[in-house]
Amino acid sequence: MKKTFVVEPVISAYMFASSLTSPLVQQYVYRRYWEEMVNSTFVDDDNVSYCEWNQSDPTFLKQKRVQENASLFAMKVDLSGAIPSILMAFVLVANGERCGRKISLVLPLVGSLVCSIFYSLMSFYSLPLVLLLPLALISGIFGGMATFFGGAFSFVVDLCETQKQKTIRIAVVDLILGLMSGLGGLASGFILKGIGFEWTFIAVSLLHIVNISYTTCWLDETVRVSEFRPRSLRDGFKETFSGVYVLFKSSSCEKRISIVLLLCTFMAYLFLVFGGFSLYTLYELNAPLCWNAIYIGYGSAVSTSTSLTGFLGVVLLSRCLRDIYLVFIGIFSFIGGMVMTAFATTTLLMFLARVPSMLVFVPIPVLRSMLSKVVLPHEQGAIFACIACLEVVTGTIAIAVFNSLYAATVAWFPGFTFLFSAGFCIVPLGLLSWLMFTTWHKENFVQFVNEEDASEEHADS
């Protein structure tokens, strides 16, 4: 059977299933807490979901406690799968040059299939919500989203022949992630209305089965895996972590500074993006918006346009601006969107808050591309392993911090967390300014460093 290197369908299906599942799980947990704490059935009609506006009404106080408990429970679930997910991402992605890229794709798909099957069983039989904690642990053992994306980006970079092609291909993958995220979010509301939680999770399970079949049977491997050589446990452990160690030890001082600053900027910006956007569903369910599943789906779909404009921004602006300036533009776009969201008290304003965020996703593919350009071809697995692990750590910390902050401030100002994320942008902006200052006299520093190390490597050989 002839195999293919087209990995985009795998990424598309995985992201669509994940973006379809995430808001449904949040809404399911919210409804379960509502029914337990308010002692009434959750009402969700064609216009808005029921929520109390009168602050003197006892139901209003219960509603705020539901918001707090749902937020804190989401934090616990994410923390449960964080550590195993970090370890698996580090081991699988960093060893991609030896064990292949496909294992980093298949294992997270299997973990997602297990989760979706369990979600359907929980919906059918109203199983205790606390079971979501060990389920998150199991999902982390299979690698989770960070391992999948680390493997996917490494797979795509393996197919690139030029530095310019890396930026475009990585931007294309991020565009797919944004489009599928918006499409999945939009479909979630309509599918939930049509067939309910139970059958939606079953449909997601079938999608994962198809994706696993395509990945294992039709997707080719970009790395030729060497024959198995028996080695001791100590040697295997050392080999697993040696890639990242050698990456920093063998690099020049300028290259190490560049990598560290880029990774810190990437982590700081992801912290704000993950934290800010993770609260959108709870914020939209709360008064005065009181959105239902359909409107939440519409809101997720509007985010699709920001992914498209972000991709167009990368493609068009990269022709006349350096990569570092694109990151600056994206951060300021994020600040504008968060500030407007903090004061969005009507449905129209909440939709319009996406307009300043048109370029919010520009920094993510550009920073990935800059990091990929900084390292040599045989170091791609190590750098993407670092990126994948930082994504897990950053996402976990961000969700824990922002959910705790939201729970503490929702009673007096629900939009405070969005203002916090906008103000905290001073950190990635400062790191980026430092990087620009150190590379001011180099037109394209990442290529300079890459060529410098390549010449040193050639001389040593």
TIDO-7984 format. One line per field, with one value per residue (C-alpha): residue number from 1; y, z, x. Coordinates in pm, whole numbers. Layout:
// TIDO-7984
n = (NUM; ...)
yy = (Y; ...)
zz = (Z; ...)
xx = (X; ...)
END
This chain:
// TIDO-7984
n = (1; 2; 3; 4; 5; 6; 7; 8; 9; 10; 11; 12; 13; 14; 15; 16; 17; 18; 19; 20; 21; 22; 23; 24; 25; 26; 27; 28; 29; 30; 31; 32; 33; 34; 35; 36; 37; 38; 39; 40; 41; 42; 43; 44; 45; 46; 47; 48; 49; 50; 51; 52; 53; 54; 55; 56; 57; 58; 59; 60; 61; 62; 63; 64; 65; 66; 67; 68; 69; 70; 71; 72; 73; 74; 75; 76; 77; 78; 79; 80; 81; 82; 83; 84; 85; 86; 87; 88; 89; 90; 91; 92; 93; 94; 95; 96; 97; 98; 99; 100; 101; 102; 103; 104; 105; 106; 107; 108; 109; 110; 111; 112; 113; 114; 115; 116; 117; 118; 119; 120; 121; 122; 123; 124; 125; 126; 127; 128; 129; 130; 131; 132; 133; 134; 135; 136; 137; 138; 139; 140; 141; 142; 143; 144; 145; 146; 147; 148; 149; 150; 151; 152; 153; 154; 155; 156; 157; 158; 159; 160; 161; 162; 163; 164; 165; 166; 167; 168; 169; 170; 171; 172; 173; 174; 175; 176; 177; 178; 179; 180; 181; 182; 183; 184; 185; 186; 187; 188; 189; 190; 191; 192; 193; 194; 195; 196; 197; 198; 199; 200; 201; 202; 203; 204; 205; 206; 207; 208; 209; 210; 211; 212; 213; 214; 215; 216; 217; 218; 219; 220; 221; 222; 223; 224; 225; 226; 227; 228; 229; 230; 231; 232; 233; 234; 235; 236; 237; 238; 239; 240; 241; 242; 243; 244; 245; 246; 247; 248; 249; 250; 251; 252; 253; 254; 255; 256; 257; 258; 259; 260; 261; 262; 263; 264; 265; 266; 267; 268; 269; 270; 271; 272; 273; 274; 275; 276; 277; 278; 279; 280; 281; 282; 283; 284; 285; 286; 287; 288; 289; 290; 291; 292; 293; 294; 295; 296; 297; 298; 299; 300; 301; 302; 303; 304; 305; 306; 307; 308; 309; 310; 311; 312; 313; 314; 315; 316; 317; 318; 319; 320; 321; 322; 323; 324; 325; 326; 327; 328; 329; 330; 331; 332; 333; 334; 335; 336; 337; 338; 339; 340; 341; 342; 343; 344; 345; 346; 347; 348; 349; 350; 351; 352; 353; 354; 355; 356; 357; 358; 359; 360; 361; 362; 363; 364; 365; 366; 367; 368; 369; 370; 371; 372; 373; 374; 375; 376; 377; 378; 379; 380; 381; 382; 383; 384; 385; 386; 387; 388; 389; 390; 391; 392; 393; 394; 395; 396; 397; 398; 399; 400; 401; 402; 403; 404; 405; 406; 407; 408; 409; 410; 411; 412; 413; 414; 415; 416; 417; 418; 419; 420; 421; 422; 423; 424; 425; 426; 427; 428; 429; 430; 431; 432; 433; 434; 435; 436; 437; 438; 439; 440; 441; 442; 443; 444; 445; 446; 447; 448; 449; 450; 451; 452; 453; 454; 455; 456; 457; 458; 459; 460; 461)
yy = (0; 337; 580; 959; 1243; 1451; 1500; 1794; 1570; 1413; 1756; 1882; 1588; 1593; 1966; 1953; 1670; 1848; 2183; 2003; 1820; 2098; 2338; 2044; 1911; 2260; 2301; 1950; 2016; 2355; 2197; 1922; 2177; 2390; 2100; 1998; 2345; 2532; 2219; 2281; 2171; 2382; 2580; 2633; 2772; 2903; 3248; 3239; 3005; 3085; 3296; 3528; 3904; 4024; 4035; 4023; 3698; 3382; 3214; 3481; 3385; 3016; 3105; 3273; 2967; 2748; 2971; 2946; 2568; 2498; 2717; 2551; 2201; 2277; 2376; 2046; 1843; 2017; 1974; 1600; 1528; 1784; 1589; 1268; 1479; 1676; 1360; 1186; 1493; 1526; 1158; 1098; 1423; 1454; 1098; 1153; 1124; 771; 627; 821; 1097; 885; 752; 1112; 1129; 787; 770; 1104; 995; 673; 875; 1108; 808; 668; 1006; 1052; 702; 778; 1112; 932; 681; 963; 1139; 823; 713; 1048; 915; 1124; 1423; 1331; 1051; 1318; 1357; 1003; 1030; 1338; 1140; 862; 1114; 1261; 918; 889; 1221; 1461; 1760; 1878; 1551; 1550; 1907; 1857; 1552; 1723; 2032; 1816; 1609; 1924; 2076; 1751; 1812; 2172; 2248; 2624; 2862; 3059; 2739; 2663; 2989; 2933; 2563; 2627; 2916; 2684; 2431; 2707; 2823; 2470; 2464; 2793; 2699; 2360; 2514; 2765; 2506; 2262; 2533; 2641; 2284; 2202; 2416; 2283; 1920; 1949; 2089; 1814; 1493; 1580; 1514; 1135; 1092; 1386; 1215; 890; 1076; 1219; 867; 749; 1042; 946; 585; 704; 932; 653; 427; 690; 764; 402; 269; 553; 810; 754; 820; 1117; 965; 636; 451; 266; -102; -190; -210; -360; -121; -85; 114; 371; 420; 451; 711; 905; 897; 1021; 1342; 1394; 1570; 1878; 1883; 1870; 2136; 2392; 2264; 2257; 2592; 2922; 3185; 3396; 3097; 2998; 3353; 3358; 3023; 3114; 3452; 3303; 3021; 3263; 3495; 3200; 3073; 3416; 3482; 3134; 3185; 3486; 3335; 3005; 3177; 3449; 3237; 2945; 3162; 3264; 2989; 3059; 3434; 3395; 3169; 3426; 3735; 3975; 3781; 3456; 3284; 2938; 2661; 2810; 3152; 2996; 2809; 3133; 3295; 3010; 3032; 3403; 3305; 3128; 3466; 3564; 3249; 3332; 3694; 3575; 3345; 3620; 3853; 3611; 3552; 3919; 4100; 3856; 3986; 4332; 4291; 4085; 3804; 3989; 4281; 4039; 3915; 4272; 4337; 4019; 4101; 4448; 4289; 4059; 4352; 4531; 4224; 4148; 4505; 4515; 4172; 4287; 4551; 4353; 4346; 4286; 4017; 4267; 4393; 4036; 3957; 4286; 4211; 3964; 4246; 4392; 4032; 3980; 3921; 3755; 3421; 3569; 3540; 3165; 3029; 3301; 3217; 2846; 2923; 3141; 2864; 2609; 2830; 2875; 2504; 2256; 1985; 1707; 1931; 1980; 1705; 1851; 2205; 2092; 1872; 2185; 2373; 2089; 2061; 2437; 2438; 2181; 2357; 2699; 2585; 2411; 2708; 2953; 2765; 2723; 3091; 3234; 3002; 3082; 3452; 3433; 3248; 3516; 3815; 3696; 3830; 4194; 4222; 3918; 4101; 4155; 3849; 3984; 4315; 4120; 3929; 4255; 4419; 4113; 4151; 4375; 4055; 3915; 4268; 4322; 3989; 4061; 4408; 4250; 4002; 4280; 4486; 4195; 4128; 4488; 4473; 4140; 4141; 3783; 3658; 3311; 3229; 3380; 3154; 2850; 2909; 2974; 2643; 2460; 2587; 2487; 2142; 2104; 2211; 1958; 1680)
zz = (0; -104; 188; 198; 385; 405; 780; 759; 764; 1089; 1246; 1118; 1251; 1588; 1637; 1527; 1772; 2055; 1997; 1976; 2303; 2518; 2534; 2576; 2876; 3029; 2978; 3107; 3426; 3463; 3429; 3676; 3934; 3863; 3923; 4243; 4397; 4271; 4307; 3978; 3616; 3397; 3149; 2799; 2544; 2192; 2307; 2627; 2911; 3240; 3482; 3759; 3729; 4060; 4304; 4607; 4492; 4668; 4328; 4220; 4504; 4414; 4054; 4154; 4357; 4053; 3852; 4120; 4164; 3790; 3744; 4025; 3912; 3561; 3722; 3914; 3600; 3409; 3695; 3715; 3369; 3363; 3496; 3289; 2983; 3028; 3065; 2767; 2545; 2640; 2583; 2262; 2076; 2174; 2054; 1723; 1528; 1670; 1721; 1448; 1446; 1409; 1765; 1886; 1679; 1742; 2122; 2188; 1944; 2141; 2464; 2316; 2205; 2560; 2697; 2450; 2522; 2894; 2840; 2664; 2950; 3205; 3013; 2983; 3345; 3527; 3675; 3949; 3817; 4032; 3784; 3540; 3753; 3694; 3334; 3289; 3437; 3182; 2900; 3017; 3015; 2646; 2580; 2541; 2312; 2366; 2243; 1941; 1840; 1911; 1685; 1419; 1395; 1388; 1109; 907; 960; 839; 502; 468; 257; 317; 612; 439; 383; 756; 843; 585; 663; 1037; 976; 762; 1046; 1291; 1041; 1032; 1412; 1421; 1149; 1299; 1645; 1525; 1321; 1612; 1851; 1611; 1552; 1924; 1999; 1712; 1768; 2139; 2063; 1811; 1971; 2327; 2515; 2492; 2114; 2051; 2245; 2057; 1726; 1845; 1932; 1578; 1438; 1651; 1526; 1164; 1241; 1410; 1110; 866; 1077; 1125; 778; 526; 682; 603; 840; 777; 985; 891; 1222; 1278; 1365; 1727; 1933; 2285; 2548; 2923; 3104; 3204; 2844; 2724; 2990; 2911; 2537; 2594; 2766; 2598; 2293; 2482; 2695; 2391; 2220; 2485; 2571; 2215; 2115; 2108; 2369; 2122; 2014; 2374; 2455; 2145; 2227; 2591; 2508; 2234; 2460; 2745; 2510; 2369; 2718; 2849; 2552; 2566; 2938; 2858; 2555; 2727; 3045; 2881; 2623; 2863; 3056; 2759; 2805; 3177; 3114; 2842; 3056; 3334; 3366; 3193; 2873; 2972; 2644; 2557; 2366; 2027; 2107; 2261; 1934; 1739; 1955; 1893; 1521; 1514; 1642; 1308; 1139; 1372; 1270; 904; 947; 1153; 872; 613; 839; 855; 479; 378; 653; 648; 301; 430; 806; 1016; 1222; 1549; 1437; 1355; 1714; 1845; 1627; 1747; 2115; 2079; 1898; 2197; 2439; 2247; 2238; 2610; 2717; 2508; 2635; 2997; 2945; 2708; 2876; 2567; 2300; 2031; 2227; 2301; 1931; 1845; 2102; 1848; 1602; 1779; 1815; 1440; 1462; 1803; 1662; 1458; 1731; 1790; 1447; 1404; 1736; 1650; 1315; 1472; 1716; 1435; 1232; 1525; 1545; 1304; 1127; 1371; 1665; 1549; 1776; 2080; 2024; 1956; 2266; 2464; 2300; 2368; 2734; 2781; 2628; 2883; 3177; 3064; 2985; 3322; 3519; 3315; 3366; 3738; 3785; 3569; 3701; 4060; 3980; 3806; 4100; 4339; 4130; 3951; 4226; 4192; 3841; 3605; 3348; 3583; 3457; 3101; 3216; 3407; 3092; 2897; 3161; 3197; 2829; 2956; 3017; 2660; 2526; 2753; 2656; 2289; 2325; 2488; 2200; 1944; 2124; 2124; 1754; 1635; 1395; 1240; 969; 1042; 1355; 1356; 1015; 1120; 1424; 1223; 957; 1223; 1398; 1069; 969; 1310; 1278; 928; 1053; 1337; 1098)
xx = (0; 139; 159; 146; 318; -3; -48; -291; -606; -486; -430; -766; -967; -791; -842; -1204; -1277; -1092; -1264; -1599; -1536; -1389; -1688; -1928; -1736; -1729; -2103; -2175; -1978; -2150; -2496; -2417; -2300; -2607; -2845; -2664; -2623; -2931; -3147; -3327; -3302; -3074; -3289; -3148; -3393; -3342; -3232; -3029; -2949; -3119; -2921; -3027; -2962; -3103; -2811; -3043; -3200; -3063; -3037; -2787; -2552; -2585; -2515; -2188; -2089; -2158; -1925; -1655; -1684; -1690; -1383; -1187; -1288; -1157; -827; -805; -875; -597; -350; -427; -291; -12; 287; 245; 168; 491; 700; 542; 577; 941; 1023; 825; 891; 1258; 1320; 1143; 1470; 1519; 1169; 985; 723; 409; 417; 375; 56; -98; -72; -252; -524; -576; -589; -851; -1056; -1053; -1164; -1450; -1581; -1576; -1753; -2037; -2066; -2067; -2345; -2556; -2524; -2455; -2132; -1963; -1769; -1470; -1394; -1277; -962; -821; -940; -720; -431; -485; -502; -171; -7; -99; 76; -213; -239; 119; 269; 40; 125; 496; 497; 285; 507; 820; 661; 586; 932; 1093; 927; 1053; 1360; 1405; 1375; 1098; 904; 916; 741; 467; 412; 396; 155; -60; -80; -176; -439; -581; -586; -775; -1023; -1100; -1125; -1383; -1571; -1579; -1695; -1970; -2087; -2086; -2389; -2601; -2499; -2570; -2916; -2981; -2855; -2747; -2424; -2432; -2448; -2216; -1938; -2009; -1974; -1641; -1525; -1600; -1403; -1102; -1124; -1115; -821; -625; -684; -555; -247; -144; -229; -184; 51; 418; 709; 941; 1220; 1381; 1384; 1710; 1716; 1660; 1977; 1950; 2078; 2059; 1792; 2054; 2168; 1809; 1729; 2047; 1974; 1621; 1729; 2065; 1918; 1802; 2117; 2345; 2133; 2227; 2576; 2711; 2557; 2739; 2660; 2462; 2258; 2178; 2066; 1848; 1686; 1621; 1470; 1250; 1131; 1056; 865; 673; 588; 482; 254; 99; 36; -179; -353; -435; -547; -755; -935; -998; -1247; -1459; -1721; -1774; -1775; -2038; -2256; -2259; -2480; -2525; -2447; -2625; -2536; -2669; -2490; -2579; -2435; -2125; -2082; -2121; -1856; -1613; -1682; -1599; -1254; -1209; -1182; -897; -710; -759; -653; -356; -246; -290; -96; 197; 196; 164; 354; 648; 733; 817; 877; 1116; 969; 1022; 802; 520; 531; 505; 200; 28; 84; -68; -363; -412; -404; -679; -902; -866; -939; -1255; -1366; -1328; -1598; -1824; -2166; -2382; -2385; -2285; -1984; -1873; -1871; -1700; -1427; -1288; -1218; -910; -785; -755; -378; -369; -247; 38; 308; 257; 359; 621; 791; 779; 938; 1208; 1297; 1304; 1538; 1775; 1862; 2017; 1814; 1913; 1808; 1447; 1311; 1487; 1359; 1001; 1016; 1107; 820; 573; 672; 656; 309; 189; 354; 239; -115; -148; -14; -222; -548; -476; -391; -668; -940; -841; -832; -1168; -1323; -1194; -1308; -1623; -1850; -1738; -1588; -1590; -1377; -1083; -893; -901; -755; -492; -392; -366; -147; 77; 174; 452; 652; 661; 701; 1002; 1162; 1104; 1261; 1566; 1597; 1564; 1830; 2079; 2019; 1987; 2282; 2185; 1920; 1813; 1983; 1834; 1977; 2312; 2331; 2222; 2485; 2749; 2682; 2661; 3007; 3148; 2994; 3141; 3485; 3473; 3388)
END
